[in-house]
Amino acid sequence: MANTKELINETKHKMEKAQSVLESDLGQMRAGRANASILKPVMVEYYGAPTPLVQVASISIPEPRIMMITPYDKTALKEIERGILEADLGLNPMNDGDVVRIEIPQLTEERRMELAKKVKATGEQSKVAVRNVRRDSMDIVKRESKNDEINEDEAHDLEDQIQKITNDAIKGIDSIVKEKQESVMKD
């Protein structure tokens, strides 16, 4: 039945999406070294319109704990600085007239522990999303079985496949979380 393959593929796709969202969210967490993705939420007022920072400047990392933001238009320097401060990322931009430099402060042990907890909480949210996808898929299987669209054996096989995909997704999430926690604790 083509519908069952479609259900399995859709379930797998949604669970993979939950993992990629997790990776994106964790990539934006500051972990003691420069990472351009932490500036993703920064919006800059550029000619009267809020514009993402990456559209008005290039971001480079000349040293492990320093980010350098070079505007395409030097008149935007003050607005870039303001945008970084307003994004409330805990960063202090320094404007030298040509570029904006940001020094990433060394993390304290207490801050590392907080970040590790935040990483774990973000991972748990992703697991909840995966489990919701599993529940929705299982509901579809039960409904199709009840309506005699698929027989009991097919329903059982589908449920097993969905559970296997779920287990793999949860393992993937655990692996991503563990890797990020280790990164936060050693930086």
Residue frames as a rotation matrix with the C-alpha (Angstrom) as fourth column:
MET 1
0.583 0.812 0.000 0.00
0.812 -0.583 0.000 0.00
0.000 0.000 -1.000 0.00
ALA 2
-0.110 -0.650 0.752 1.56
0.620 -0.636 -0.460 3.32
0.777 0.415 0.473 -1.15
ASN 3
0.571 0.457 0.682 -0.08
-0.187 -0.736 0.650 5.17
0.799 -0.499 -0.335 1.73
THR 4
0.940 -0.235 -0.249 1.91
0.325 0.389 0.862 3.24
-0.105 -0.891 0.442 4.35
LYS 5
0.025 -0.970 0.244 5.24
0.990 -0.009 -0.138 4.12
0.136 0.245 0.960 2.72
GLU 6
-0.022 0.067 0.998 4.13
0.259 -0.963 0.070 7.73
0.966 0.260 0.004 2.59
LEU 7
0.892 0.408 0.192 3.23
-0.100 -0.236 0.967 7.65
0.440 -0.882 -0.170 6.29
ILE 8
0.634 -0.728 -0.261 6.63
0.727 0.447 0.521 6.17
-0.263 -0.520 0.813 7.23
ASN 9
-0.204 -0.742 0.638 8.51
0.881 -0.423 -0.210 8.71
0.426 0.520 0.741 5.07
GLU 10
0.253 0.391 0.885 6.51
0.013 -0.916 0.401 11.62
0.967 -0.090 -0.237 6.47
THR 11
0.984 0.083 -0.156 7.07
0.144 0.129 0.981 10.42
0.102 -0.988 0.115 10.04
LYS 12
0.274 -0.960 -0.054 10.82
0.945 0.258 0.200 10.08
-0.178 -0.106 0.978 9.41
HIS 13
-0.182 -0.315 0.931 10.96
0.628 -0.766 -0.136 13.52
0.757 0.560 0.337 7.77
LYS 14
0.624 0.503 0.598 9.17
-0.113 -0.699 0.706 15.24
0.774 -0.508 -0.379 10.67
MET 15
0.911 -0.327 -0.251 11.46
0.357 0.319 0.878 13.58
-0.207 -0.890 0.407 13.23
GLU 16
-0.026 -0.946 0.322 14.56
0.998 -0.045 -0.052 14.57
0.064 0.320 0.945 11.25
LYS 17
0.101 0.156 0.983 13.20
0.285 -0.951 0.122 18.12
0.953 0.267 -0.140 11.15
ALA 18
0.966 0.249 0.064 12.95
-0.005 -0.230 0.973 18.11
0.257 -0.941 -0.221 14.97
GLN 19
0.478 -0.866 -0.148 16.63
0.789 0.349 0.505 17.10
-0.386 -0.359 0.850 15.10
SER 20
-0.228 -0.595 0.771 17.71
0.855 -0.502 -0.134 19.83
0.467 0.628 0.623 12.68
VAL 21
0.533 0.458 0.712 15.75
0.019 -0.847 0.531 22.45
0.846 -0.269 -0.460 14.66
LEU 22
0.937 -0.245 -0.248 17.55
0.295 0.175 0.939 21.23
-0.186 -0.954 0.236 17.80
GLU 23
0.073 -0.976 0.207 20.94
0.985 0.103 0.140 21.54
-0.158 0.193 0.968 16.09
SER 24
-0.067 -0.021 0.998 20.05
0.512 -0.859 0.017 25.05
0.856 0.512 0.068 14.94
ASP 25
0.834 0.448 0.321 18.86
-0.054 -0.513 0.856 26.09
0.549 -0.732 -0.404 18.42
LEU 26
0.763 -0.598 -0.245 21.97
0.506 0.318 0.802 24.67
-0.402 -0.736 0.545 20.08
GLY 27
-0.011 -0.786 0.618 24.20
0.970 -0.158 -0.183 26.33
0.241 0.598 0.764 17.49
GLN 28
0.240 0.187 0.953 22.90
0.166 -0.975 0.149 29.71
0.956 0.122 -0.265 18.62
MET 29
0.969 0.064 -0.238 23.87
0.241 -0.044 0.970 29.07
0.051 -0.997 -0.058 22.25
ARG 30
0.504 -0.818 0.277 26.99
-0.630 -0.567 -0.530 30.89
0.591 0.093 -0.801 23.28
ALA 31
0.961 -0.137 -0.241 29.65
0.241 0.843 0.481 28.49
0.137 -0.520 0.843 24.50
GLY 32
0.631 -0.731 -0.260 32.77
0.142 -0.221 0.965 30.51
-0.762 -0.646 -0.036 25.29
ARG 33
-0.568 -0.804 0.175 34.13
0.413 -0.094 0.906 30.76
-0.712 0.587 0.385 21.78
ALA 34
-0.460 0.350 -0.816 33.19
-0.623 -0.782 0.016 32.87
-0.633 0.516 0.578 18.80
ASN 35
-0.649 0.387 0.656 30.45
0.638 0.746 0.191 31.47
-0.415 0.542 -0.731 16.61
ALA 36
-0.980 0.199 -0.001 28.71
-0.164 -0.806 0.569 33.61
0.112 0.558 0.822 13.99
SER 37
-0.423 0.880 -0.213 25.39
0.406 0.395 0.824 31.82
0.810 0.262 -0.524 14.50
ILE 38
-0.340 0.320 -0.884 24.91
0.912 -0.119 -0.394 33.49
-0.231 -0.940 -0.251 17.91
LEU 39
-0.799 0.027 -0.601 24.35
-0.069 -0.997 0.046 36.73
-0.598 0.078 0.798 15.98
LYS 40
-0.796 0.512 0.324 21.48
0.555 0.404 0.727 35.19
0.241 0.758 -0.606 13.97
PRO 41
0.114 0.953 -0.281 18.73
0.992 -0.124 -0.018 36.95
-0.052 -0.277 -0.960 15.98
VAL 42
-0.419 -0.347 -0.839 20.37
0.430 -0.890 0.153 40.39
-0.799 -0.296 0.523 15.60
MET 43
0.381 0.564 0.733 18.29
0.924 -0.270 -0.272 42.85
0.045 0.780 -0.624 13.59
VAL 44
-0.641 -0.648 -0.412 19.74
0.606 -0.756 0.247 46.17
-0.471 -0.092 0.877 12.41
GLU 45
0.535 0.755 -0.378 17.72
0.368 -0.611 -0.700 49.29
-0.760 0.236 -0.605 11.59
TYR 46
-0.612 -0.766 0.197 18.95
0.464 -0.146 0.874 49.93
-0.640 0.626 0.445 8.04
TYR 47
-0.960 0.260 0.108 17.36
-0.094 -0.659 0.746 52.77
0.265 0.706 0.657 6.07
GLY 48
-0.444 0.817 0.369 14.32
-0.895 -0.425 -0.135 52.61
0.047 -0.390 0.920 8.32
ALA 49
0.566 0.644 -0.514 13.71
-0.620 0.744 0.249 48.87
0.543 0.178 0.821 7.99
PRO 50
0.343 -0.444 0.828 14.72
-0.696 0.471 0.542 46.13
-0.630 -0.762 -0.148 10.43
THR 51
0.598 -0.274 -0.753 17.22
-0.624 0.430 -0.652 43.98
0.503 0.860 0.087 8.54
PRO 52
0.947 -0.312 -0.077 19.09
0.303 0.786 0.538 40.82
-0.107 -0.533 0.839 9.62
LEU 53
0.513 -0.821 -0.251 22.73
-0.367 -0.474 0.800 41.58
-0.776 -0.318 -0.545 10.50
VAL 54
-0.160 -0.639 0.753 24.06
0.421 0.645 0.637 39.12
-0.893 0.419 0.166 7.90
GLN 55
0.442 0.387 0.809 22.46
0.895 -0.121 -0.430 41.22
-0.069 0.914 -0.400 5.14
VAL 56
0.977 -0.064 0.202 24.28
-0.039 -0.992 -0.124 44.44
0.208 0.113 -0.972 6.13
ALA 57
0.328 -0.906 0.267 27.68
-0.939 -0.280 0.202 43.08
-0.108 -0.317 -0.942 7.20
SER 58
0.360 -0.317 -0.877 30.10
-0.168 0.903 -0.395 40.21
0.918 0.289 0.272 6.93
ILE 59
0.779 -0.084 0.621 31.06
-0.616 0.076 0.784 38.33
-0.113 -0.994 0.007 10.08
SER 60
0.313 -0.739 -0.596 34.52
-0.182 0.569 -0.802 36.88
0.932 0.360 0.044 10.50
ILE 61
0.995 -0.054 0.081 36.29
-0.064 0.269 0.961 35.15
-0.074 -0.962 0.264 13.36
PRO 62
0.466 -0.883 -0.051 39.97
-0.509 -0.220 -0.832 36.19
0.724 0.413 -0.552 13.36
GLU 63
-0.736 -0.642 0.215 40.63
-0.535 0.357 -0.766 34.57
0.415 -0.678 -0.606 16.77
PRO 64
-0.690 0.463 -0.556 38.78
0.469 0.871 0.143 31.85
0.551 -0.162 -0.818 18.73
ARG 65
-0.218 0.636 -0.740 37.10
0.925 -0.107 -0.365 34.35
-0.311 -0.764 -0.565 21.08
ILE 66
-0.508 0.022 -0.861 36.76
-0.073 -0.997 0.018 37.39
-0.858 0.072 0.508 18.80
MET 67
0.134 0.582 0.802 34.16
0.923 0.221 -0.314 38.17
-0.360 0.783 -0.508 16.15
MET 68
-0.735 -0.358 -0.576 34.68
0.111 -0.901 0.419 40.96
-0.669 0.244 0.702 13.67
ILE 69
0.248 0.888 0.387 31.69
0.782 0.052 -0.621 42.48
-0.572 0.457 -0.681 11.92
THR 70
-0.806 -0.546 -0.230 32.53
0.249 -0.665 0.704 44.47
-0.537 0.510 0.671 8.79
PRO 71
0.202 0.958 -0.202 29.60
0.154 -0.234 -0.960 46.48
-0.967 0.163 -0.195 7.43
TYR 72
-0.053 -0.127 0.990 29.07
0.987 0.144 0.071 46.71
-0.152 0.981 0.118 3.69
ASP 73
0.268 0.207 0.941 28.13
0.366 -0.925 0.099 50.35
0.891 0.318 -0.324 4.31
LYS 74
-0.656 -0.686 -0.317 30.19
0.543 -0.136 -0.829 52.19
0.525 -0.715 0.461 6.97
THR 75
-0.573 0.489 0.658 27.20
-0.559 -0.820 0.122 54.41
0.599 -0.298 0.743 7.85
ALA 76
0.446 0.806 -0.389 25.54
-0.291 0.542 0.789 51.35
0.847 -0.238 0.476 9.42
LEU 77
-0.503 -0.765 -0.403 28.21
0.139 0.388 -0.911 50.90
0.853 -0.514 -0.088 12.15
LYS 78
-0.819 0.206 0.535 26.21
-0.566 -0.437 -0.699 52.61
0.090 -0.876 0.474 14.90
GLU 79
0.211 0.974 -0.079 23.04
-0.962 0.221 0.162 50.73
0.175 0.041 0.984 13.98
ILE 80
0.190 -0.241 -0.952 24.91
-0.101 0.960 -0.263 47.41
0.977 0.146 0.158 13.98
GLU 81
-0.835 -0.550 -0.016 26.25
0.006 0.021 -1.000 48.19
0.550 -0.835 -0.014 17.44
ARG 82
-0.513 0.732 0.448 22.76
-0.855 -0.391 -0.340 49.15
-0.074 -0.558 0.826 18.65
GLY 83
0.353 0.680 -0.643 21.22
-0.744 0.621 0.248 46.02
0.568 0.390 0.725 17.12
ILE 84
-0.246 -0.532 -0.810 23.70
0.134 0.809 -0.572 43.76
0.960 -0.250 -0.128 18.94
LEU 85
-0.967 -0.109 0.230 23.00
-0.191 -0.285 -0.939 45.49
0.168 -0.952 0.255 22.26
GLU 86
-0.254 0.959 0.127 19.21
-0.966 -0.246 -0.080 45.36
-0.046 -0.143 0.989 21.74
ALA 87
0.127 0.265 -0.956 19.35
-0.445 0.877 0.184 41.64
0.887 0.402 0.229 20.91
ASP 88
0.421 0.039 0.906 20.35
-0.907 -0.013 0.421 41.17
0.028 -0.999 0.030 24.57
LEU 89
0.722 -0.249 -0.646 22.88
-0.042 0.916 -0.399 38.42
0.691 0.315 0.651 23.91
GLY 90
0.893 -0.423 -0.153 25.18
0.186 0.039 0.982 39.50
-0.409 -0.905 0.114 26.73
LEU 91
0.142 -0.851 0.506 27.78
0.990 0.122 -0.073 40.74
0.000 0.511 0.860 24.24
ASN 92
0.487 -0.066 -0.871 29.58
0.212 -0.958 0.191 44.09
-0.847 -0.278 -0.453 24.29
PRO 93
0.587 -0.260 0.766 30.29
0.801 0.052 -0.596 45.36
0.116 0.964 0.239 20.78
MET 94
0.106 -0.622 -0.776 33.25
0.326 -0.715 0.618 47.74
-0.940 -0.318 0.127 20.30
ASN 95
0.847 0.251 0.468 33.07
0.526 -0.274 -0.805 50.10
-0.074 0.928 -0.364 17.33
ASP 96
-0.018 -0.929 -0.369 36.48
0.607 -0.304 0.734 51.31
-0.795 -0.211 0.569 16.08
GLY 97
0.001 0.095 -0.996 35.15
-0.483 -0.871 -0.083 53.36
-0.875 0.481 0.045 13.15
ASP 98
-0.512 -0.226 -0.828 35.76
-0.852 0.250 0.459 50.63
0.103 0.941 -0.321 10.55
VAL 99
-0.346 0.351 -0.870 34.50
-0.006 0.927 0.376 47.41
0.938 0.135 -0.319 12.11
VAL 100
0.414 0.454 0.789 32.62
-0.859 -0.092 0.504 46.23
0.302 -0.886 0.352 15.18
ARG 101
-0.525 -0.634 -0.568 34.56
-0.292 0.761 -0.579 43.79
0.799 -0.138 -0.585 17.34
ILE 102
0.612 0.671 0.418 32.98
-0.685 0.185 0.705 41.48
0.396 -0.718 0.573 19.88
GLU 103
-0.623 -0.778 -0.080 35.07
-0.579 0.528 -0.622 39.66
0.526 -0.341 -0.779 22.45
ILE 104
0.439 0.737 -0.514 33.39
-0.169 0.629 0.759 36.54
0.883 -0.246 0.400 23.77
PRO 105
0.087 -0.419 0.904 33.99
-0.971 -0.239 -0.018 36.43
0.224 -0.876 -0.427 27.52
GLN 106
-0.769 -0.405 -0.494 35.37
-0.248 0.902 -0.353 33.27
0.589 -0.149 -0.795 29.12
LEU 107
0.301 0.944 -0.134 32.58
-0.269 0.219 0.938 31.24
0.915 -0.246 0.320 30.72
THR 108
-0.377 -0.317 0.870 32.51
-0.922 0.036 -0.386 30.73
0.091 -0.948 -0.306 34.47
GLU 109
-0.990 -0.008 -0.138 31.87
0.009 0.993 -0.116 27.25
0.138 -0.116 -0.984 35.87
GLU 110
-0.509 0.856 -0.097 28.43
0.125 -0.038 -0.991 28.39
-0.852 -0.516 -0.088 37.07
ARG 111
0.017 0.483 -0.875 27.51
-0.818 -0.497 -0.291 29.69
-0.576 0.721 0.387 33.61
ARG 112
-0.715 -0.331 -0.615 28.71
-0.635 0.675 0.375 26.43
0.291 0.659 -0.693 32.03
MET 113
-0.907 0.413 0.085 26.39
0.291 0.760 -0.581 24.47
-0.304 -0.502 -0.809 34.34
GLU 114
-0.140 0.880 -0.454 23.47
-0.239 -0.475 -0.847 26.76
-0.961 -0.010 0.277 33.42
LEU 115
-0.153 0.024 -0.988 24.18
-0.977 -0.153 0.147 26.30
-0.147 0.988 0.046 29.71
ALA 116
-0.946 -0.212 -0.244 24.43
-0.247 0.961 0.124 22.52
0.208 0.178 -0.962 30.12
LYS 117
-0.605 0.794 0.061 21.00
0.316 0.310 -0.897 22.51
-0.730 -0.524 -0.438 31.80
LYS 118
0.042 0.606 -0.794 19.59
-0.594 -0.624 -0.508 24.71
-0.804 0.493 0.333 29.04
VAL 119
-0.582 -0.332 -0.743 21.01
-0.801 0.391 0.453 22.32
0.140 0.859 -0.493 26.42
LYS 120
-0.975 0.219 0.045 19.34
0.198 0.938 -0.284 19.38
-0.104 -0.268 -0.958 28.17
ALA 121
-0.269 0.926 -0.264 16.00
0.090 -0.249 -0.964 21.24
-0.959 -0.283 -0.016 28.37
THR 122
-0.072 0.183 -0.981 16.17
-0.902 -0.432 -0.015 22.10
-0.427 0.883 0.196 24.68
GLY 123
-0.861 -0.297 -0.414 16.87
-0.445 0.834 0.327 18.43
0.248 0.466 -0.850 23.94
GLU 124
-0.765 0.633 0.120 13.83
0.342 0.556 -0.758 17.40
-0.546 -0.538 -0.642 26.00
GLN 125
-0.014 0.761 -0.648 11.64
-0.464 -0.580 -0.670 19.78
-0.886 0.291 0.361 23.96
SER 126
-0.361 -0.193 -0.912 12.88
-0.929 0.159 0.334 18.06
0.081 0.968 -0.237 20.80
LYS 127
-0.999 0.016 -0.048 12.08
0.022 0.990 -0.137 14.64
0.046 -0.138 -0.989 22.27
VAL 128
-0.370 0.923 -0.102 8.55
0.097 -0.071 -0.993 15.86
-0.924 -0.378 -0.063 23.03
ALA 129
0.009 0.331 -0.944 8.21
-0.872 -0.459 -0.169 16.98
-0.489 0.825 0.284 19.40
VAL 130
-0.735 -0.351 -0.581 9.39
-0.604 0.728 0.325 13.56
0.308 0.590 -0.747 18.21
ARG 131
-0.901 0.422 0.101 6.95
0.278 0.740 -0.613 11.78
-0.333 -0.524 -0.784 20.52
ASN 132
-0.117 0.881 -0.458 4.12
-0.326 -0.470 -0.820 13.98
-0.938 0.054 0.342 19.26
VAL 133
-0.231 -0.042 -0.972 4.97
-0.973 0.038 0.229 12.95
0.028 0.998 -0.050 15.69
ARG 134
-0.968 -0.146 -0.202 4.96
-0.138 0.989 -0.052 9.29
0.207 -0.022 -0.978 16.81
ARG 135
-0.603 0.797 0.031 1.56
0.161 0.160 -0.974 9.71
-0.781 -0.582 -0.225 18.49
ASP 136
0.023 0.621 -0.783 0.07
-0.737 -0.519 -0.433 11.34
-0.676 0.587 0.446 15.38
SER 137
-0.466 -0.283 -0.838 1.43
-0.827 0.474 0.300 8.60
0.313 0.834 -0.455 13.14
MET 138
-0.993 0.117 0.003 0.19
0.104 0.894 -0.436 5.84
-0.054 -0.432 -0.900 15.46
ASP 139
-0.330 0.924 -0.191 -3.26
-0.179 -0.260 -0.949 7.48
-0.927 -0.280 0.251 15.50
ILE 140
-0.053 0.256 -0.965 -3.35
-0.983 -0.184 0.006 7.36
-0.176 0.949 0.262 11.71
VAL 141
-0.806 -0.301 -0.509 -2.42
-0.406 0.907 0.106 3.65
0.430 0.293 -0.854 11.75
LYS 142
-0.853 0.515 0.084 -5.11
0.212 0.488 -0.847 2.88
-0.477 -0.705 -0.525 14.34
ARG 143
-0.111 0.843 -0.527 -7.72
-0.534 -0.498 -0.683 4.84
-0.838 0.205 0.505 12.40
GLU 144
-0.221 -0.035 -0.975 -6.85
-0.955 0.209 0.209 3.04
0.196 0.977 -0.080 9.14
SER 145
-0.961 -0.149 -0.233 -6.94
-0.097 0.971 -0.220 -0.32
0.259 -0.189 -0.947 10.92
LYS 146
-0.631 0.776 -0.005 -10.29
0.049 0.034 -0.998 0.48
-0.774 -0.630 -0.059 12.51
ASN 147
0.160 0.683 -0.713 -11.72
-0.724 -0.410 -0.555 1.52
-0.671 0.605 0.429 9.12
ASP 148
0.476 -0.031 0.879 -10.41
0.265 0.958 -0.109 -1.76
-0.839 0.285 0.464 7.60
GLU 149
0.842 -0.284 -0.460 -8.11
-0.540 -0.484 -0.689 0.14
-0.027 0.828 -0.560 5.21
ILE 150
-0.232 -0.901 -0.366 -5.21
-0.728 0.410 -0.549 -2.02
0.645 0.140 -0.751 6.45
ASN 151
0.557 0.430 -0.710 -5.26
0.079 0.824 0.561 -5.40
0.826 -0.369 0.425 8.20
GLU 152
0.988 -0.087 0.128 -3.99
-0.137 -0.103 0.985 -6.07
-0.073 -0.991 -0.114 11.73
ASP 153
0.471 -0.867 0.166 -0.64
0.807 0.499 0.317 -7.47
-0.357 -0.015 0.934 10.59
GLU 154
0.038 -0.422 0.906 0.08
0.719 -0.618 -0.318 -4.38
0.694 0.663 0.280 8.48
ALA 155
0.728 0.296 0.618 -0.96
-0.167 -0.798 0.579 -2.15
0.665 -0.525 -0.532 11.36
HIS 156
0.908 -0.416 -0.045 1.36
0.197 0.330 0.923 -4.01
-0.369 -0.847 0.382 13.73
ASP 157
0.181 -0.869 0.460 4.26
0.983 0.180 -0.047 -3.79
-0.042 0.460 0.887 11.24
LEU 158
0.222 -0.030 0.975 3.66
0.384 -0.916 -0.116 -0.06
0.896 0.400 -0.192 10.75
GLU 159
0.941 0.156 0.301 3.58
-0.208 -0.435 0.876 0.55
0.267 -0.887 -0.377 14.50
ASP 160
0.643 -0.766 0.001 6.88
0.599 0.503 0.623 -1.32
-0.477 -0.400 0.782 14.85
GLN 161
0.014 -0.633 0.774 8.45
0.923 -0.290 -0.254 0.75
0.386 0.717 0.580 12.06
ILE 162
0.511 0.255 0.821 7.21
0.034 -0.960 0.277 4.00
0.859 -0.114 -0.499 13.60
GLN 163
0.987 -0.155 0.029 8.60
-0.027 0.014 1.000 2.97
-0.156 -0.988 0.009 17.01
LYS 164
0.342 -0.915 0.214 11.97
0.894 0.387 0.224 2.10
-0.288 0.114 0.951 15.45
ILE 165
0.047 -0.267 0.962 12.13
0.618 -0.749 -0.238 5.49
0.785 0.606 0.130 13.70
THR 166
0.805 0.322 0.498 11.21
-0.176 -0.673 0.719 7.15
0.567 -0.666 -0.485 17.01
ASN 167
0.840 -0.529 -0.117 13.91
0.367 0.396 0.842 5.27
-0.399 -0.750 0.527 18.92
ASP 168
0.046 -0.847 0.530 16.51
0.994 -0.015 -0.110 6.26
0.101 0.532 0.841 16.31
ALA 169
0.249 0.114 0.962 15.41
0.274 -0.961 0.043 9.92
0.929 0.252 -0.270 16.47
ILE 170
0.976 0.123 0.178 15.60
-0.138 -0.276 0.951 9.93
0.166 -0.953 -0.252 20.29
LYS 171
0.522 -0.853 -0.002 19.11
0.744 0.454 0.491 8.39
-0.418 -0.258 0.871 20.14
GLY 172
-0.022 -0.497 0.868 20.12
0.838 -0.483 -0.255 11.09
0.546 0.721 0.427 17.64
ILE 173
0.599 0.323 0.733 18.79
-0.071 -0.890 0.450 13.83
0.798 -0.322 -0.510 19.91
ASP 174
0.958 -0.273 -0.088 20.60
0.147 0.202 0.968 12.35
-0.246 -0.941 0.234 22.92
SER 175
0.224 -0.924 0.309 23.82
0.963 0.258 0.074 12.25
-0.149 0.281 0.948 20.92
ILE 176
0.078 -0.121 0.990 23.46
0.493 -0.858 -0.144 15.89
0.866 0.499 -0.007 19.80
VAL 177
0.848 0.308 0.431 22.70
-0.205 -0.559 0.803 17.02
0.488 -0.770 -0.411 23.38
LYS 178
0.793 -0.592 -0.142 25.61
0.479 0.462 0.746 15.05
-0.377 -0.660 0.650 24.85
GLU 179
0.032 -0.805 0.593 28.02
0.971 -0.116 -0.210 16.49
0.237 0.582 0.778 22.28
LYS 180
0.228 0.118 0.967 26.88
0.152 -0.985 0.085 20.07
0.962 0.128 -0.242 22.97
GLN 181
0.984 0.132 0.116 27.03
-0.097 -0.142 0.985 19.59
0.147 -0.981 -0.127 26.76
GLU 182
0.484 -0.874 -0.032 30.61
0.809 0.433 0.397 18.29
-0.334 -0.218 0.917 26.46
SER 183
-0.066 -0.475 0.878 31.48
0.774 -0.579 -0.255 21.26
0.630 0.663 0.406 24.27
VAL 184
0.587 0.384 0.713 29.99
-0.099 -0.840 0.534 23.70
0.804 -0.384 -0.455 26.80
MET 185
0.989 -0.140 -0.041 31.80
0.067 0.191 0.979 22.11
-0.130 -0.971 0.199 29.75
LYS 186
0.342 -0.934 0.103 35.27
0.856 0.355 0.376 22.04
-0.388 -0.041 0.921 28.14
ASP 187
0.409 -0.175 0.896 35.44
0.632 -0.654 -0.416 25.38
0.658 0.736 -0.156 26.31
